[in-house]
Amino acid sequence: MQAHSHQRRIRVVVTTLGVLVGLLSTLVVAPALPARADYQPHGFLFAHTNYDYAPSIIQSGALRQYWWCGYGPVPGGVPSGGTSSDVIYYRTYDSSTGQYSPIQEVLTPTNAAWDAEYTCDPSVIEGHFTDPENGRSYTYALYYSGTNVAYNGRIGVAFSNDGVTWVKYSQPVIFPAVYPTPLYGAGQPSTYNYNGQAGLDLFYTDTTATPIDRVYVRTTTDGIHFSAATLVTNNGIAPPGQPTVKMSNSDYAYDTSTATWYAAIPLPARPGDRETYQFGLYKMDSADVLGGTGTWTTLGYIDTDLTGGYLNHSPGLVRDGSGRITPFLPSVEVIYAMGGNDPATWDLASVTWRSPARVALNRYVTSAGYHWVTGGYVPAGGYTKELTLGYVEIAPVAGTRPIYDCATSSGSGADQYVSLDYTCEGAPGNARGIEGFLYSAPPPGITNHALYRCKTGVDHFVSSDPNCEGTTEEELLGYAANLPS
């Protein structure tokens, strides 16, 4: 079964496509109003029966290749019983024609082998690889999580020349630090080719090493034999004032022009949820990342506040065939799973970060007087924009503090409130993510104004009026910039 963050193997009852599409239309019945012009969610990419998550993406010119984990038939069945399990799917998208290729199941568990139960979490990389078991050369390597039970995960590799037909190396190439283990083990690989041949950096999760549930990195020169593991630092990942983040279930890409790693890293889930609703985008100098030192710099956050999705998890960065992000900067595009607690609602979605310094914090209202304050997604329910309250920093800046989006539900009639407390004032189930960052005091050199949280007879709202427009003023939230830059 899938647990928060690190354990992504799941098996659920297959729904019909019609039921799935109905679930999705319920989830995203109204698109986000265009509040973040430079930081936009694009919504679902395509519908596919049952769950889809943990994508690996290669972009080359107009052609985009997707590999991801889903639920599908396994020839001969799996050891735990049943005829379906976690498998790996593939399709392409040609932006010059706007056409997707058919979805294909390309990698499945192998009967009586070490990966007989699950194959999941693909990371596909281009290079020049030789399979030592058959002596043949290949242009693609696919690293994946696998196991023959519901735990004791290991990482395997398969080779291909077309991204569709794969030849598995017969044994795992990475084992957990403690092996065998009754825990999840090792999995969720993310690869980068540093020499155009078979030289790779491979990031992965290990739940058995100390500290547990963290990301480690190893190197290889032949794609098969790996160095000892280095623990990747988690310094700087947690938003200000929040507990330390463990970092499992992450994806990585490299910028050769600045020797910088970019990362998409999940943040903690709401209590009781199956997966997280939020992940962050970060960057750090290569020497620090590979040396296990340094502090990550936050670029921004993808969460329910931005996308409207109840859960947003298992991210994959859009990269080139070597695992580089360089050709696409300053944009950072992430493909991730969006849906609800039922895995049958999980489909792949996309969001692009384009280096905005600030975003507009807008206030919306219904005819019944219910307010919604956000810089991102506005739910269905008749909300119309009242005004722009000011501009908030999209990432931590010296002298700022985060403000959080909280709501008692997701539709009209909800009490949506902005809070300085990441637990939503003792109601963490109401959490929707980070709205942005306000200055704690008037910042020098930036024209600014104060924002207050206000309370009406039915809900909360935010105002620049210290008298809260004739309602009850609850607290000073901070100081917003008057201008977007």
Protein Blocks (a to p, Z undefined) as FASTA:
>chain_A
ZZehjlmcdcdddddfklmmmmmmmmmmpccddfblmlccebjfbdcehjdehiadddeh
jbccdddddddddehiafkgpjbdcddddddddfknopacddddfbdcdehiaklmbcch
iacdddddddfknopacfbdcdddddfbfehiacdddddfkomaccddfbdfbdcfbdcd
fbfbiahiadddfkopabccdddddfkbccehiacddddfkomaccddddddfehkaggh
iacdehiaiacdddfklopacddddddddehiabdcbdcdddddfklmmnopajdddfbd
cdfklnopabdchiaddddfkopaklmpcbdcdddddddfblklpccdddddehiabdcd
dddddfkopacddfbdcdeehiacfbdfbdcdfbdcehiacdddddfbfbehiacdddfb
fnlnoiaklpgbjfbdcdfbdcehiacddddddddfkbccddfbfnlnopacfbdfbdcd
fbfZZ
